Amino acid sequence: MGTRVEKANGGPSEPEEIKAKFEQEGLRPHDWGNAPGYEYEWHSHGYHKVLYCVSGSIVFHTHEEDLELEPGDRMEIEPGIEHGATVGPDGVKCMEAAR
C-alpha cells in the first residue's frame, strides 16, 4: 500500500470527531501544527502513521506522488516509506497516531 489518502466527504471534521475516530481504532493521537510554508525534510518512520488534517493544508511528498490534505482528510503511511511535506499557505494543524 505505501501511502493512502481518504478525502473527507462531509467537509471539515471537528477535532473532537477526529479524536473519537482514533479512539474507535484503539489509537492515542497527539496534535501538532506548523506555520505557512514550513518544509519537512525527507524521512521515514519505523511505525504505521495515521494522520488527519484538522485545519489548513499540507502536501506530503513521496517518491511516487504528492498528496494534498485538507481539513478532515485522513492519510496512512506504512513503516519505512520515505516522505517529506510542505505546509500550505494558511499553516496546518494535524492529529496523528502510530499503529
N, C-alpha and C positions, 0 to 999 in steps of 0.2 A: 504494500500500500504506500509506504513512504510518508506522504502528507495527504490530508484530506480536509476540505473546507465544506461546511454546511452553511448556506446562506440563510439568514433569518427570514422567515415567511411573513410574520405578522408585525414587522417593524422592530424598533429597538426594544430590548428586554431591560427590565429594571434590575439593578444589582441583586435585589432580594430573590428575584425569579431565577437568575443565573446561579446564585449560591445554592438555591434549592435543587436545581438540576444536578449540580456537582454532588450534593449530599445524597440524592437518589442513587447515584452511582457509587456511593461509599468513598467519595474523594473529598479532601480537605483543601479548598482553594486558598490562594493568597492574592492580594491586589498589588498592582504596580502600574506605573504610568511614566510617560516621558513628554518632554516639550516638543513642539513642532520641529521637524527636520532631523531629530536625533537618529543616528545610524548605529545599528548593532553590527559588529564585525562577524565574519563567517565563524561558525562554531557548531558543535553538536552536543547532545546530552546522552547520558547513559540510561535514560528513562523515557517512557512514553509520555509526551507532553500533551495535555488537553487544555485549550485556551479559548476564552470568549473575549471578544472586543466589547467593552461596556460603553465607551463613548469615544468620539474622534475616529481616527482611522490609522491603519498600519499596513504596510505591504511587506510580507515575508518573501524572501528570495530563496529559491532552491536552485540547484543546477539545471533543473528541468523547466521551471516556470516561476512566475511572480504571482503571489496570491494576496489579493487585497481583502482586508477585513474591515467591516463597518459595524456599528452597534448591533449586537445580537448575533453576529456571525460566530461560528464555532470552528476551530481548527484543531487537528490532531497531527502530531509529528512523532513518528516511530523513533526509537533509540538509534543513535548513530547517523541520522540524516543531517547532513551539513546544511545550514541555513544562515541567513542574515536577515536584517529587517530595516525598513526606513519608516519613521513615523510621519503621518500626514500633516497637512498644514494647520490643523487645529489641535495638535497634540493627540495623545491617546491614553486611555485608561483600560486596563485589561484585568482579567481574573484568570488564574491558571492553577493547575494541579498536576502532580505526577501520578501516573498509573503504574 
